[in-house]
Amino acid sequence: MDNLDDILTLLESPEATVKSSKNQKRKWREIEALKDKHRLRKELQDLDWSHEIELEELNF
């Protein structure tokens, strides 16, 4: 019965959900940062259409 209790404890532990939640939040932050860079590049190109801006030039 100890094995069953150990398995149930592992399945019910909140650590697994915390880690996946943190990874999910990190991924969304990365996606939002990329969207911000693209938005900024588009705005800068609208202001100065003669200059091509690369994403690597945008540091933030």
C-alpha positions in Angstrom: 0.0 0.0 0.0 2.9 2.3 0.5 3.6 2.3 -3.2 0.0 3.4 -3.9 0.3 6.2 -1.4 3.6 7.4 -3.0 2.0 7.4 -6.4 -1.0 9.3 -5.2 1.3 11.8 -3.5 3.2 12.4 -6.6 0.1 12.8 -8.7 -1.4 15.3 -6.3 1.7 17.4 -5.8 1.3 21.0 -6.9 5.0 21.2 -8.0 4.2 19.7 -11.5 1.6 22.4 -12.2 3.8 25.2 -10.9 6.7 24.2 -13.2 4.5 23.9 -16.3 2.7 27.1 -15.4 6.1 28.9 -15.1 7.2 27.5 -18.5 4.0 28.6 -20.1 4.3 32.1 -18.7 7.9 32.3 -19.9 6.9 31.3 -23.4 4.1 33.9 -23.5 6.6 36.5 -22.3 8.9 35.5 -25.2 6.0 35.7 -27.7 4.9 39.1 -26.4 8.5 40.4 -26.7 8.7 39.2 -30.3 5.4 40.8 -31.0 6.6 44.1 -29.5 9.7 44.0 -31.6 7.7 43.5 -34.8 5.3 46.2 -33.8 8.2 48.6 -33.1 9.9 47.7 -36.4 6.6 48.4 -38.3 6.1 51.7 -36.5 9.7 52.8 -37.2 9.4 51.8 -40.9 6.2 53.8 -41.1 8.1 56.9 -39.8 11.1 56.4 -42.1 10.1 54.2 -45.0 13.5 54.6 -46.7 15.4 52.7 -43.9 15.1 48.9 -43.6 15.3 47.9 -39.9 16.3 44.4 -38.8 15.0 42.8 -35.6 18.5 42.4 -34.3 19.0 46.1 -34.4 16.2 46.6 -31.9 17.7 46.1 -28.4 15.4 46.1 -25.4 
